[in-house]
Amino acid sequence: MHRLRLIFERLRAMSLMEVGYRLWSAMRDWGGFRLCVHGIQLIHSPSCVVDKRFKGKIKPEERLEQFRSRQPFPWQRFPVDSIRSTYFRMFSEHGEHSRIRADETARGLFTIFALRYQFKQEIDWHFDPLSEKSIPPIFWRKINYYSPDCVKEVKTIWELNRHQHFVSLAKTFYLTQNERYAAVLFSQWKDWLNKNPYPFGINWTSALECSLRLVSWTWALQFAQKSDHLNHHLFMSILKCIDLHAQFIERHLSRFSSANNHSLGEALGLFYAGCYFPEFKRAEKWRRKGFDLFLKELRRQVHDDGVIKEQSTWYQHYVVSYTMLIHLAAESVGWEIPDFSHTLLKKMIGFLAALEDQGYIPLIGDDDGGSALTLSDYPISPMVEWFNAAAVMYGERTSANRPSTPSETAFWLRPELEQEVLRSGQPFSPKNECGCFPSGGYVSMNMAAENPPYKAVIDCGEMGLGKMAAHGHSDSLAVWMSVNGEAVLIDSGTFMYLGAGDQRRYFRSVFAHNSIALDGVDAAKMVGPFQWGKKVNAWIEETNAEDFNVRAAHDGFDDVRHVRELKRAPAGIHILDTLKGIGNHQIDAYFHLAPCKIETDSDKSIVCIFNKSRVDFTFSANRSIQLKIENASYSPRFGTMADHPLVHVSTRASLPFMLTTMIDIYEKN
């Protein structure tokens, strides 16, 4: 019954055109599979004769030499010895982390999200470490990865098969010239090709995953292009599989209600195939289709103030990295990048800069724990690493101190910016700033000149993109706060997507956010793991940048109006909540704290001791309120859960109701 309900709700979000498109796409795939069984391929297989896929009749040996002569990435235009010496001068610690990861990969030891596991013999590319079973390599349309009976959390399988560890192996080979790393790389690559024939297995179920795998393959090939272990036989097998990836992406682009960040990632993969592998006859078509689609979706998915419409900081970092990578690819083939794309990229970076506090960026909305490409193995959040790279390359930095570690990703993307990369780890003169993003619906208060410095952010926007709002949370009017680069008021996170069960519902709900619930129910209605039925919209009513005040409201309570004001106070901030309407209601206000020591508590106040600060919370209201400190769960990163203190203020009262939360911030004694 539950599954039928999910199907019904999913169909409600589709137009008739989308339903027809999906039926046609499924019939085409099943028809192709039937023909494949009888030895007929609609998508060209690796066994196809070479001259049907490639330009010209060139011997494989010559094709490999042509590839080795190309230098499409900026770092390849510098002498190899110069790049290596500069890298080890700037990133000696990063290089050690890359070497350790490469050595672990050689032993079959992998860290995927919070999981650390080792294959004792050969790598099982279809293995689900959560359910400890391998997914049969059957026709990909038969694999229902939404079902827990099939796989607990498909992302744990997909993450390994993005092959970002291939980049680590190849980069370590390039930097050390130790052929052992190249031997491991190409041995695993050959193994993957043999065990993942198209169209069989879970690694052919997602066009986005094919795209991101293709991005990793592109970088790994360039880092290891001079290796003796890359022979023409293996190179041709890789090329033919790249052709399969590009064709699969082209035929399975995310469209209609599914056209979210996936569309941008898929367009990037298609553009990569067209730019970096010009030997294919279809390269120009892939290039044009990928570029046009990316620009179209970028306009549609990003607000004019730089906030992505999915309302997720993690997916904001994905879109930033996609845009940076597609700009780099366009430059490699001499294509002009439209001004609006540069402008939106800078604004997207600017939004993250308004949230970032000394290397900390709050998790707003869904967090999937991954990234488009891993160029640094230094133990830092991929979101922060890509932000650091973007800030270096585009100059969008806040007045807060930058992280002490320069950006390795920026080095590989733009090695000519060596001095800027070094300066990215140096402090700036602090000043107080207010960032307002009215289209995206966020206001940030960056009090960098205070002692201690702190930052507060309020959500006053829509829940997400389109009918699905797939990666948005029920966080209208929620507040996040950090002090001196350390989280204080946190988002509860995501935990997992398909493997979380009822926990997925909790982590997306209002109860997991720093906001208010009315009558014990969520104002928004979740109808699927990636779909909202009833959505709540919030908006900014008034801002005063000089006094650092903002007032916002949302429409989720029907006949009850919720207004929240965020005001700067002498020792911190005040949050003023007003609920106007009629009747008697159960009112619950939630304040999720980062792990801390609660030194004292009373009926109206608490004192919280963090690593870098002391934060006092004092509550007052026009009705009698009850204050409780509860133990709750949060997810600091995808796939993990931990305990944290939850401040729960509640009452049963008639309206109007007014709650004042005074947050005073002090240096830790």
KARA-V980625 format. One record per residue. N is the residue number from 0. SS is DSSP state (@ for helix, = for strand, . for the rest). OMEGA is omega in whole degrees, -180 to 180 (999 if undefined). Layout:
BEGIN
((N SS OMEGA) (N SS OMEGA))
END
This chain:
BEGIN
((0 . 180) (1 @ -180) (2 @ 178) (3 @ 178) (4 @ 179) (5 @ 179) (6 @ 180) (7 @ -179) (8 @ 179) (9 @ 178) (10 @ 179) (11 @ -179) (12 . -177) (13 . 170) (14 . 176) (15 @ 179) (16 @ 179) (17 @ 178) (18 @ 179) (19 @ 179) (20 @ -178) (21 @ 177) (22 @ 179) (23 @ -180) (24 @ 179) (25 @ 179) (26 @ 178) (27 @ -180) (28 @ 179) (29 @ 176) (30 @ 177) (31 @ 178) (32 @ 179) (33 @ 178) (34 @ 180) (35 @ 179) (36 @ -179) (37 . 173) (38 . 179) (39 . -176) (40 . 171) (41 . 170) (42 . -175) (43 . -178) (44 . 178) (45 . -180) (46 . 180) (47 . 179) (48 . -170) (49 @ -170) (50 @ 176) (51 @ -178) (52 . -170) (53 = 175) (54 . 175) (55 . 177) (56 . -176) (57 . 179) (58 . 180) (59 @ 180) (60 @ 180) (61 @ 179) (62 @ 178) (63 @ 179) (64 @ 175) (65 @ 178) (66 @ -178) (67 @ -180) (68 @ -179) (69 . 179) (70 . -172) (71 . -176) (72 . -177) (73 @ -178) (74 @ 180) (75 @ -179) (76 @ 176) (77 . 175) (78 . -176) (79 @ -179) (80 @ 179) (81 @ 179) (82 @ -178) (83 @ -178) (84 @ 178) (85 @ -179) (86 @ -175) (87 @ 174) (88 @ -176) (89 @ -168) (90 . -177) (91 @ -180) (92 @ 177) (93 @ -180) (94 @ 178) (95 @ 177) (96 @ 178) (97 @ 179) (98 @ 179) (99 @ 179) (100 @ 180) (101 @ 178) (102 @ 178) (103 @ 179) (104 @ 179) (105 @ 179) (106 . -179) (107 . -179) (108 = -175) (109 = 171) (110 = -180) (111 = -174) (112 . -180) (113 . -176) (114 = 176) (115 = -176) (116 = -175) (117 = 173) (118 . -175) (119 . 178) (120 . 180) (121 . 177) (122 . 174) (123 . -174) (124 . -180) (125 . -173) (126 = 175) (127 = -176) (128 . -180) (129 . 177) (130 . 178) (131 . 176) (132 = 180) (133 = 180) (134 . -178) (135 . -180) (136 . -180) (137 . 178) (138 = -167) (139 @ 180) (140 @ 179) (141 @ -174) (142 . -180) (143 . -175) (144 . 172) (145 . -176) (146 . 177) (147 . 176) (148 . -180) (149 . -178) (150 . -177) (151 . 179) (152 . -172) (153 @ -178) (154 @ 179) (155 @ 175) (156 @ -178) (157 @ -176) (158 @ 176) (159 @ -175) (160 @ 166) (161 . 174) (162 . 175) (163 @ 173) (164 @ 172) (165 @ -180) (166 @ 178) (167 @ 178) (168 @ -177) (169 @ 179) (170 @ 179) (171 @ 174) (172 @ -178) (173 @ -176) (174 @ -176) (175 @ -174) (176 . 177) (177 . -175) (178 @ 179) (179 @ -179) (180 @ 177) (181 @ 179) (182 @ 177) (183 @ -179) (184 @ -173) (185 @ 173) (186 @ 178) (187 @ -180) (188 @ 179) (189 @ 179) (190 @ 180) (191 @ 180) (192 @ -179) (193 @ -174) (194 @ -179) (195 . 179) (196 . 176) (197 . 6) (198 . -172) (199 = 172) (200 . -174) (201 @ -179) (202 @ 173) (203 @ -176) (204 . -175) (205 . 177) (206 @ 178) (207 @ 180) (208 @ 175) (209 @ -180) (210 @ -177) (211 @ 174) (212 @ 180) (213 @ 176) (214 @ 178) (215 @ 180) (216 @ -179) (217 @ -180) (218 @ 180) (219 @ 179) (220 @ -179) (221 @ 178) (222 @ -173) (223 . -173) (224 . -177) (225 . -177) (226 . 176) (227 . -179) (228 . 175) (229 . 178) (230 . -174) (231 @ 178) (232 @ -180) (233 @ -179) (234 @ -180) (235 @ 177) (236 @ 178) (237 @ 180) (238 @ -178) (239 @ 177) (240 @ 173) (241 @ 176) (242 @ 177) (243 @ 178) (244 @ -178) (245 @ 179) (246 @ 180) (247 @ 179) (248 @ -177) (249 @ -177) (250 @ -175) (251 . 178) (252 . 177) (253 . -176) (254 . 176) (255 @ -175) (256 @ 179) (257 @ -176) (258 . 176) (259 . 180) (260 @ 178) (261 @ -180) (262 @ 180) (263 @ 179) (264 @ 179) (265 @ 176) (266 @ 177) (267 @ -180) (268 @ 179) (269 @ 179) (270 @ 176) (271 @ 180) (272 @ -179) (273 @ -177) (274 @ -171) (275 @ 178) (276 . -175) (277 . -180) (278 . 179) (279 = 177) (280 . -177) (281 . -174) (282 @ -179) (283 @ 179) (284 @ 179) (285 @ -178) (286 @ -178) (287 @ -179) (288 @ -180) (289 @ -178) (290 @ -180) (291 @ 179) (292 @ -179) (293 @ -178) (294 @ 178) (295 @ -179) (296 @ 178) (297 @ 177) (298 @ -174) (299 @ -170) (300 @ -177) (301 = 176) (302 . -179) (303 . 177) (304 . 174) (305 . 178) (306 . 177) (307 = -174) (308 . 176) (309 . 174) (310 . 180) (311 . 179) (312 @ -180) (313 @ 178) (314 @ 170) (315 @ 179) (316 @ 175) (317 @ -177) (318 @ 175) (319 @ -178) (320 @ 176) (321 @ -177) (322 @ 177) (323 @ -178) (324 @ -180) (325 @ 174) (326 @ -180) (327 @ 179) (328 @ 180) (329 @ 178) (330 @ -178) (331 @ 179) (332 . 175) (333 . 179) (334 . 178) (335 . 180) (336 . -179) (337 . -179) (338 @ -176) (339 @ 179) (340 @ 175) (341 @ -178) (342 @ 180) (343 @ 179) (344 @ 179) (345 @ 179) (346 @ 176) (347 @ 177) (348 @ 179) (349 @ 177) (350 @ 177) (351 @ 178) (352 @ 179) (353 @ 179) (354 @ -171) (355 . -180) (356 = 177) (357 . 178) (358 . 177) (359 = 175) (360 . -178) (361 . 175) (362 . 178) (363 . -176) (364 . -177) (365 . 177) (366 . -178) (367 . 172) (368 . -175) (369 . 177) (370 . -179) (371 . -176) (372 . 178) (373 . 178) (374 . 178) (375 . 177) (376 . 177) (377 . -175) (378 . 179) (379 . 179) (380 . 177) (381 @ 179) (382 @ -179) (383 @ 180) (384 @ 178) (385 @ 175) (386 @ 178) (387 @ 180) (388 @ -179) (389 @ -180) (390 @ 178) (391 @ -172) (392 @ -175) (393 @ 172) (394 . -179) (395 . -180) (396 . 180) (397 . 179) (398 . 176) (399 . 178) (400 . 176) (401 . 175) (402 . -176) (403 . -178) (404 . 178) (405 . -173) (406 . 176) (407 @ 179) (408 @ 178) (409 @ 180) (410 @ -177) (411 @ 178) (412 @ -177) (413 . -177) (414 @ 179) (415 @ 179) (416 @ -173) (417 @ -178) (418 @ 176) (419 @ 178) (420 @ 179) (421 @ -179) (422 @ -179) (423 . 179) (424 . -176) (425 . -177) (426 . 176) (427 . 175) (428 . -175) (429 . 173) (430 . 179) (431 = -178) (432 = 175) (433 = 179) (434 = -179) (435 = -180) (436 = -171) (437 . 180) (438 . 178) (439 . 176) (440 . 176) (441 = 171) (442 = 179) (443 = 174) (444 = -178) (445 = -176) (446 = -174) (447 . -178) (448 . 179) (449 . 179) (450 . 3) (451 . 178) (452 . 179) (453 = -180) (454 = 177) (455 = -178) (456 = 176) (457 = 179) (458 = 180) (459 . -175) (460 . 179) (461 . -177) (462 . -178) (463 . -174) (464 . 171) (465 . -178) (466 . -176) (467 . -172) (468 . -164) (469 . -174) (470 . 177) (471 . 177) (472 . 176) (473 . -172) (474 . 180) (475 . -180) (476 . 177) (477 . -180) (478 = 173) (479 = -179) (480 = 174) (481 = 179) (482 = 177) (483 . 178) (484 . -178) (485 = -178) (486 = 176) (487 = 172) (488 = -169) (489 . 166) (490 . -178) (491 . 175) (492 . -173) (493 . -173) (494 . 178) (495 . 179) (496 . -174) (497 . -177) (498 . -174) (499 . -178) (500 . -180) (501 @ 179) (502 @ 175) (503 @ 179) (504 @ -179) (505 @ -174) (506 @ 177) (507 @ -170) (508 . 177) (509 @ -177) (510 @ -180) (511 @ -176) (512 . -176) (513 . -177) (514 . -175) (515 = 174) (516 = -179) (517 = 176) (518 . 172) (519 . -180) (520 = 177) (521 . 179) (522 . 176) (523 . -178) (524 . 179) (525 = -177) (526 = 178) (527 = -177) (528 . 178) (529 . -177) (530 = 172) (531 = 173) (532 . 173) (533 . 179) (534 . 179) (535 . 176) (536 . 177) (537 = -180) (538 = 177) (539 = 177) (540 = -178) (541 = 173) (542 = 175) (543 = -174) (544 . -178) (545 . -180) (546 . -180) (547 . 177) (548 = 175) (549 = 174) (550 = -178) (551 = -179) (552 = 174) (553 = -173) (554 . -171) (555 . -174) (556 . 178) (557 . -175) (558 . 178) (559 . -178) (560 = 178) (561 = 176) (562 = 178) (563 = 177) (564 = 177) (565 = -175) (566 = 173) (567 = 179) (568 = -178) (569 . -177) (570 . -178) (571 = 179) (572 = 172) (573 = 175) (574 = -179) (575 = 178) (576 = 178) (577 = 175) (578 = -179) (579 = 180) (580 . 179) (581 . 175) (582 . 180) (583 = -172) (584 = 169) (585 = -177) (586 = -179) (587 = 176) (588 = -175) (589 = 176) (590 = -177) (591 = -177) (592 = 169) (593 . 180) (594 . -177) (595 . 175) (596 = 177) (597 = -170) (598 = 178) (599 = 171) (600 = 178) (601 . -177) (602 . -178) (603 . -175) (604 = 175) (605 = 176) (606 = -176) (607 = -179) (608 = 177) (609 . -178) (610 . -174) (611 . -173) (612 = 170) (613 = -178) (614 = 179) (615 = 176) (616 = 177) (617 = -175) (618 = 173) (619 = -177) (620 = 177) (621 . 175) (622 . 177) (623 . -179) (624 . 177) (625 = -179) (626 = 179) (627 = 172) (628 = -176) (629 = 174) (630 = -178) (631 = 180) (632 = 172) (633 = -178) (634 . -178) (635 . 176) (636 . -176) (637 . 176) (638 . -178) (639 . 173) (640 . 178) (641 = 178) (642 = 175) (643 = 180) (644 = 177) (645 = 175) (646 = -175) (647 = 178) (648 = -174) (649 = 175) (650 = 168) (651 = -171) (652 = 174) (653 = -180) (654 . 5) (655 . 178) (656 = 180) (657 = 180) (658 = 176) (659 = 178) (660 = 180) (661 = -178) (662 = -180) (663 = -170) (664 = -179) (665 = 172) (666 = 179) (667 . -179) (668 . 999))
END
